[in-house]
C-alpha cells in the first residue's frame, strides 16, 4: 500500500492547482513565496509534484504493486527517490520500472528494501527525525544558505538529502545531519551548483 503521509502531503501541495481561481490565487501566492527560495525553476517544482502524484496514482492502480509494498516517492529536480519496503524483488523492480517509465523522470534512485512494511511507530519516528534534521539546518551559518532548499527524507532512521547546493553547503549539511540524535546514516543525493564568486 502507498504511504498515506506522502500522498496526503503531495495532495495538499497540489490542491491549489486543482481548485478554482480564488483558492488558486491564494495557493499560488504561497507557492510563489516558496519558489522564490527554491533554486529549481518554477516549472520544475510543479513537474516534481506531478511526478510524485502520478507515480502514487499509477502504483495504486496496480494491485500487484500496491498491495505488496509500502513506498514513498520523492522527486527533486526530476530525480525520483524511492524509499520504503516491498514484499519481493519483483515488486521492488516493478515499482522502479513504472517510475522510470515517466518521460518527466530523468533518473530513479531505488532505495526500496525487500522487507516487511514499516510500522506506524517507525514511520512516526522517521517523521520526528526529519523534523529534527530540518530544525538543525537552521543553525548553519553559510553565506546565501537557505535550509528550505534541502529536501529531507527519512526511512528507517536513514536520512536522504536532496537539493541543488554548492559543495561547501553539501559538506556542512552532511556534517550537521550526521550528529542529529537518531540518525543512523546520511545519504547524499545532492546536485552541485557553482558557488557565487
C-alpha positions in Angstrom: 0.0 0.0 0.0 1.2 3.5 -0.8 2.3 5.5 2.2 -0.5 7.9 3.2 1.8 10.5 4.6 3.4 11.1 1.2 0.1 11.1 -0.6 -1.6 13.5 1.8 1.3 16.0 1.7 1.6 15.9 -2.1 -2.2 16.2 -2.4 -2.3 19.2 -0.1 0.5 20.8 -2.1 -1.3 20.2 -5.3 -4.8 21.4 -4.2 -4.2 25.0 -5.2 -3.6 23.8 -8.7 -6.8 21.8 -8.8 -9.2 24.3 -7.3 -10.9 27.4 -8.7 -9.5 30.9 -9.3 -9.8 32.3 -5.8 -8.1 29.5 -3.9 -5.6 29.1 -6.7 -4.6 32.7 -6.3 -4.1 32.3 -2.5 -2.3 28.9 -3.0 -0.3 30.4 -5.9 0.9 33.2 -3.7 2.0 30.8 -1.1 3.7 28.6 -3.7 5.3 31.8 -5.2 7.0 32.6 -1.9 8.3 29.1 -1.7 9.6 29.2 -5.3 11.5 32.5 -4.5 13.7 30.5 -2.2 14.0 27.4 -4.4 16.9 27.0 -6.8 14.7 25.0 -9.2 12.8 26.8 -11.9 9.1 27.2 -11.1 8.1 24.8 -13.8 10.4 22.1 -12.4 8.9 22.5 -8.9 5.5 21.7 -10.5 6.9 18.9 -12.5 8.3 17.3 -9.4 4.9 17.5 -7.7 3.3 16.0 -10.8 5.8 13.1 -10.8 5.0 12.2 -7.2 1.2 12.4 -7.6 1.3 10.5 -10.9 3.6 7.7 -9.5 1.4 7.2 -6.5 -1.7 7.1 -8.6 -0.2 4.6 -11.1 1.0 2.3 -8.3 -2.4 2.3 -6.6 -3.9 1.2 -9.9 -1.7 -1.9 -9.9 -2.8 -4.3 -7.1 0.3 -6.5 -7.7 2.4 -3.5 -6.6 0.1 -1.5 -4.2 -0.9 -4.5 -2.1 2.6 -5.8 -1.7 4.6 -2.6 -0.9 4.8 0.5 1.3 6.7 3.0 -0.7 7.2 6.8 -0.8 8.2 8.7 -4.0 10.1 12.0 -3.6 11.0 13.9 -6.7 13.5 16.7 -6.8 14.7 18.3 -10.0 13.2 15.4 -11.8 15.2 12.8 -9.9 12.9 10.3 -8.2 13.9 8.8 -4.9 12.0 5.6 -4.0 12.0 4.6 -0.3 10.1 2.1 1.8 9.6 -1.6 1.6 8.4 -4.3 -0.9 7.4 -7.9 -0.4 9.7 -9.2 -3.1 12.4 -8.2 -5.6 9.8 -8.4 -8.4 7.6 -5.9 -6.7 10.6 -3.6 -6.0 11.7 -3.8 -9.6 8.1 -3.3 -10.8 7.8 0.0 -8.9 11.2 1.2 -10.1 10.3 0.3 -13.7 7.0 2.1 -13.5 8.5 5.3 -12.2 11.4 5.2 -14.7 8.9 5.0 -17.5 7.6 8.5 -16.9 9.1 10.9 -19.5 9.5 13.6 -16.9 11.8 11.5 -14.7 15.5 11.9 -15.5 16.8 9.3 -13.0 15.4 6.9 -10.4 17.3 6.2 -7.2 15.8 3.0 -5.8 16.3 2.7 -2.1 13.3 0.4 -1.5 14.1 -2.6 0.7 12.7 -6.1 0.3 11.4 -6.3 3.9 8.2 -6.2 6.0 6.4 -2.9 6.0 7.5 -0.3 8.5 5.2 0.1 11.5 3.3 3.2 12.3 5.7 3.7 15.2 8.7 3.5 12.8 7.1 6.0 10.4 6.3 8.4 13.3 9.9 8.1 14.5 11.2 8.8 10.9 8.9 11.9 10.8 10.4 13.1 14.1 13.9 12.7 12.8 13.1 14.6 9.7 11.7 17.5 11.7 14.9 17.5 13.9 17.1 17.5 10.9 15.2 20.4 9.3 15.5 22.3 12.5 19.2 21.6 12.8 19.8 23.0 9.4 18.7 26.5 10.6 21.8 26.6 12.7 24.1 26.5 9.7 25.8 29.8 9.1 26.7 29.8 5.5 26.5 32.7 3.0 23.3 32.5 0.9 22.3 29.2 2.5 18.6 28.6 2.9 17.6 25.4 4.7 14.4 25.2 2.8 16.4 24.3 -0.3 17.4 20.9 1.2 14.8 18.2 0.8 14.9 15.7 3.8 13.5 12.2 3.6 13.9 9.7 6.4 13.4 6.0 6.2 14.2 3.5 9.0 16.5 6.2 10.6 18.4 6.7 7.3 18.3 10.3 6.2 18.3 11.1 2.4 19.3 14.7 1.4 18.2 16.2 -1.9 18.7 19.6 -3.3 20.7 22.0 -5.5 23.6 23.0 -3.4 27.2 24.1 -3.5 29.9 21.6 -2.4 30.5 23.8 0.6 26.8 23.7 1.5 26.7 19.9 1.0 29.6 19.3 3.2 28.3 21.5 6.0 24.8 20.0 5.8 26.0 16.4 6.0 28.3 17.2 8.9 25.4 18.8 10.7 22.9 16.0 10.0 25.3 13.2 11.0 25.1 14.4 14.6 21.4 14.7 14.9 20.2 12.2 17.5 18.6 9.1 16.0 20.2 9.4 12.6 21.9 6.1 11.6 23.2 7.0 8.2 23.2 10.0 5.8 22.8 9.5 2.0 23.6 12.5 -0.2 21.6 12.8 -3.4 22.6 16.4 -4.0 23.1 18.0 -7.3 26.0 20.5 -7.2 25.9 24.1 -8.4 28.8 26.6 -8.7 29.3 28.8 -5.7 28.7 32.5 -6.3 32.0 34.3 -6.7 
